[in-house]
Every structure is written in structure tokens, then in C-alpha cells.
Amino acid sequence: MITPAIAQAGAPILRSQAQLVDKISDPKILELIDCLTNTAIAHQGVGIAAPQIFQPFRVIIIASHPSDRYPDAPKMTPVAMINPRLLAHGKQIVEDWESCLSVPHTRGLVPRYQQIEVEYNTSSGEVKQEILTDFVARIFQHELDHLDGILFTDRITDH
């Protein structure tokens, strides 16, 4: 499968609010999920959001795995999240290094909540609620930002 181009910083779609997915069972959404998953894997990404491949929908993939950039990342099967929402968060905020497929050759220290409660739809339409922690919580927050037109560079702290 040929993977699509990844939107780079400066592309207007990366600063736009993504649209809710009304019809989760739409074959185009299922195709988008496959495309996002394959693109994340092909580019060694730990997550990706639909706007990063020029699709204006609230769909993200979390695909944590150890890599050169994140050697301590947990290994997990990629998870598609449709219309993801942050429901609640813990009090603890942790700074850690982030990078992004849409902002190549850039890393920065970003503060994120260490523990979050999230809700999303699966590709079969099921509503799931989960508690995410540490690196996986960081990925979720990073990808959710993409759906709201925010890049990680907007959140880098100045030390």
C-alpha cells in the first residue's frame, strides 16, 4: 500500500478544527483508519491524526512502540480512536520530549497530564472509556491536539 504524504507545518489543515465523524460505519472512515495505521507504521510513528494526511476528520491512531526517538515506549497494537474526547485528567503534569511527523527534525519538552480518562468510538461503533497513563497518555494528548489545530511546538516550555 502506498502511504499518503504527511502534511508539514504550515499546511492550513494542521491549524484547522477537525470534523466529528457522523457515520462511523462509512467505508471511507474504515479505509482512513487503515491508511492512518499503515502510514504510522511506515514512518515509525507512535501516533497519527487524520489531519496529518490531509483528512479533516476526528480520527487518531495510537501505536506506541520502542524506537530510536522513544526507546522506552511500551509496545502495543495500534488502536484507532474515532471522535476521541478527554473526559478528565489527574493533577500531575510531566514534561517529556516530543516530536512529530508533521514537524520533522524538531523535538521539544512538552508538559502533559500523566493520567487521563478518555472516551472514543471504535471502528465497530462501540463507545469505549479508558484510563491512559504515562507515554500512551502523552500520545493521546498530542494526537488530540492535532484534531484541534494545535502542534506540539505550541506547547513547548521555555527553559
Secondary structure by P-SEA (a helix, b strand, c coil): cccccccccccccccbbbbcccccccaaaaaaaaaaaaaaaaacccccccccccccccbbbbbbbbccccccbbbbcbbbbccccccccccbbbbbbbbccccccbbbbbbbbcccccccccccbbbbbbbbccaaaaaaaaaaaaaaccccccccccc
